Each structure stands twice: as C-alpha cells, then as structure tokens.
Amino acid sequence: MNNNNENEFTEKDFADALLELKQKSGLSYMQIAIRTGLSDAYLVNIVKRKNLAPKNENIEKIAKVFNKKPEYFKEYRTRWWKDYLNGVRDDIPPLSDKELLKIKEALEKYR
C-alpha cells in the first residue's frame, strides 16, 4: 500500500510533530488543551520532551484537533503494530512508504 500523501503520516517524533501542527494551525497550547481536555502544561511538557508521547487515547484527542487520523503519528502506528504482532489486535492500519521500506529491508536481511 503506497501512501504518497505526505500529510497522511509523519515520521517525526511525537513532540516534533505536535509542535509543527501547533505552529501551522496557529493554536495556542491553551486552545489545544481546551479542545482535548488535556492540560496545557502537559502539552508543553510533551514538546519540551519532559513527557513521553501520550497514551493512544490522548493521541486520538490531539489528532482530532488538527483534523488528522491518529495514525498520522508514528508512535500510534508503532504501538498498533506491537499490539498486532503480540496478537492483541487484528485490524491493520495503513503504513507509510518509509515504514513499508523498512519492513521490506528487514525481511530481505533474513532471507
């Protein structure tokens, strides 16, 4: 599956992706906080890398503010695949071209 729309996925770390979306949208941390129900301090700490990427339920809230699917964020996709490989999930989200290439390269090593 090829995903040529660069806006559909990001390869950036969550903190960088959040900051970029915030800057492009012109929203303040307080405005994002109000729309997500999360605290503005929490969001700032994510961008400052004092907090790790949020739980998936919070990623879903943040994604919605920016009109993105949660899969836009690398961490959401990574967690999904870990759950899938561990037998916890059975639905498959789309992968970015870069992720598909990494999988292909990994499989080539073990042929």
C-alpha positions as CSV (number, residue, x, y, z in Angstrom):
1,M,0.0,0.0,0.0
2,N,1.6,3.3,-1.1
3,N,0.8,6.5,0.8
4,N,2.0,9.3,-1.3
5,N,0.2,12.0,0.7
6,E,2.9,13.4,3.0
7,N,0.2,14.9,5.2
8,E,-1.3,11.5,5.9
9,F,1.6,10.3,8.1
10,T,4.6,11.8,9.8
11,E,7.9,10.1,10.6
12,K,8.7,12.8,13.2
13,D,8.8,12.1,16.9
14,F,5.5,13.0,18.6
15,A,7.0,16.1,20.2
16,D,8.2,17.5,16.9
17,A,5.0,16.5,15.1
18,L,2.8,18.2,17.7
19,L,4.9,21.4,17.7
20,E,4.7,21.5,13.9
21,L,0.9,21.0,13.8
22,K,0.5,23.6,16.6
23,Q,2.6,26.2,14.7
24,K,0.9,25.5,11.4
25,S,-2.6,25.8,13.0
26,G,-1.8,29.0,15.0
27,L,-3.5,27.4,18.0
28,S,-2.1,28.1,21.5
29,Y,-1.4,25.3,24.0
30,M,-4.4,26.5,25.9
31,Q,-6.7,26.3,22.9
32,I,-5.5,22.7,22.2
33,A,-5.9,21.9,25.9
34,I,-9.5,23.1,25.9
35,R,-10.3,21.1,22.8
36,T,-8.7,17.9,24.0
37,G,-9.5,18.1,27.7
38,L,-5.8,17.8,28.5
39,S,-3.8,20.4,30.4
40,D,-1.7,23.0,28.6
41,A,1.2,22.2,30.9
42,Y,1.0,18.5,29.8
43,L,1.1,19.5,26.1
44,V,4.1,21.9,26.7
45,N,5.9,19.2,28.6
46,I,5.5,16.8,25.6
47,V,7.0,19.3,23.3
48,K,9.8,20.0,25.8
49,R,10.3,16.2,26.0
50,K,9.6,16.1,29.7
51,N,6.8,13.7,29.0
52,L,6.8,10.8,26.6
53,A,4.3,10.5,23.7
54,P,0.9,10.3,25.2
55,K,-1.3,7.2,25.5
56,N,-3.2,6.4,22.4
57,E,-6.4,7.7,23.7
58,N,-4.8,11.1,24.1
59,I,-3.1,10.9,20.7
60,E,-6.6,10.4,19.3
61,K,-7.9,13.5,21.0
62,I,-4.9,15.6,19.8
63,A,-5.2,14.2,16.3
64,K,-8.8,15.3,16.1
65,V,-8.0,18.9,17.0
66,F,-5.7,19.0,13.9
67,N,-8.1,17.1,11.6
68,K,-5.7,14.1,11.4
69,K,-6.2,10.4,11.9
70,P,-4.4,9.1,15.0
71,E,-2.2,7.0,12.6
72,Y,-0.7,10.3,11.4
73,F,1.6,10.0,14.5
74,K,4.4,7.4,14.3
75,E,4.0,6.4,17.9
76,Y,0.4,5.5,17.4
77,R,1.3,3.3,14.4
78,T,4.2,1.7,16.2
79,R,2.1,0.8,19.2
80,W,-0.6,-0.6,17.0
81,W,1.8,-2.9,15.2
82,K,3.3,-4.1,18.5
83,D,-0.2,-5.0,19.7
84,Y,-0.9,-6.6,16.4
85,L,2.3,-8.7,16.4
86,N,1.5,-9.7,20.0
87,G,-1.9,-10.9,19.0
88,V,-3.8,-8.2,20.7
89,R,-5.2,-6.5,17.6
90,D,-6.4,-7.9,14.3
91,D,-7.2,-4.8,12.2
92,I,-4.4,-3.3,10.1
93,P,-3.8,0.5,9.8
94,P,-2.0,1.8,6.7
95,L,1.7,2.1,6.8
96,S,3.8,5.0,5.3
97,D,6.1,4.3,2.4
98,K,9.1,4.7,4.7
99,E,7.7,2.1,7.1
100,L,7.0,-0.3,4.3
101,L,10.5,0.1,3.0
102,K,11.9,-0.6,6.5
103,I,9.9,-3.8,6.7
104,K,11.0,-4.9,3.3
105,E,14.6,-4.3,4.1
106,A,14.3,-6.2,7.4
107,L,12.7,-9.1,5.6
108,E,15.5,-9.1,2.9
109,K,18.1,-9.5,5.7
110,Y,16.6,-12.8,6.8
111,R,16.0,-14.5,3.5
